[in-house]
């Protein structure tokens, strides 16, 4: 089904088509909906936290992974450090976590807060 055919369906308008076009593409040869290629100009932007939105001493691994440059293994090291040494007293204590250096700390600092 192409865009013109979809627009003929009740409730499918141009705005809706534009919204779903950014998320999905239709592959007529496979007759299924496939995820959009991230290199495409219409790809959805990556999720990023707002400034001060991540509570360093309360965040889960998934929340920590929202930080730029923090993947699953680094998030688990942060949690391990927090469990072993107790709550962080300052953001600078993250430098004690293997894999976090001054550059990474400066990238993630704006998104963190202490609670």
C-alpha positions, -999 to +999 in steps of 0.1 A: +000+000+000+015+033-010+009+068+005-019+077-019-037+045-011-032+050+026-046+085+024-078+071+010-084+052+042-105+070+067-085+086+095-052+085+076-040+120+068-009+137+056+003+145+091-001+109+102+018+097+071+046+121+079+048+109+114+050+072+105+073+078+076+100+089+101+097+057+120+089+030+094+094+023+058+074-001+038+092-028+018+068-040-009+090-069-018+089-084+017+053-073+022+061-062+058+070-031+076+107-028+084+126-003+106+139+028+090+176+030+082+192+052+109+215+069+083+183+082+066+177+120+070+142+112+084+155+089+111+143+096+146+168+114+168+184+094+196+169+099+230+189+121+253+182+133+288+175+169+296+200+188+318+199+178+354+175+150+348+195+119+359+199+114+396+233+098+399+226+080+432+191+068+421+195+061+384+190+026+369+213+011+343+188+020+315+187+056+327+225+059+329+227+045+293+208+076+281+239+096+289+263+103+260+291+078+258+276+055+285+268+020+273+256-011+292+290-021+305+299+014+317+265+018+333+269-015+352+303-003+364+288+029+377+261+008+396+287-016+409+308+014+422+277+029+438+269-004+455+304-010+467+314+025+479+280+039+487+263+070+472+284+094+452+291+126+472+301+145+440+299+140+403+338+140+402+338+107+420+328+091+387+364+094+377+371+064+400+349+043+377+371+024+351+363+038+317+353+073+328+379+100+322+378+138+323+363+140+288+335+116+294+328+133+327+325+167+311+301+153+285+278+137+310+281+163+339+253+186+326+227+158+328+235+146+363+223+157+397+230+144+432+201+134+454 
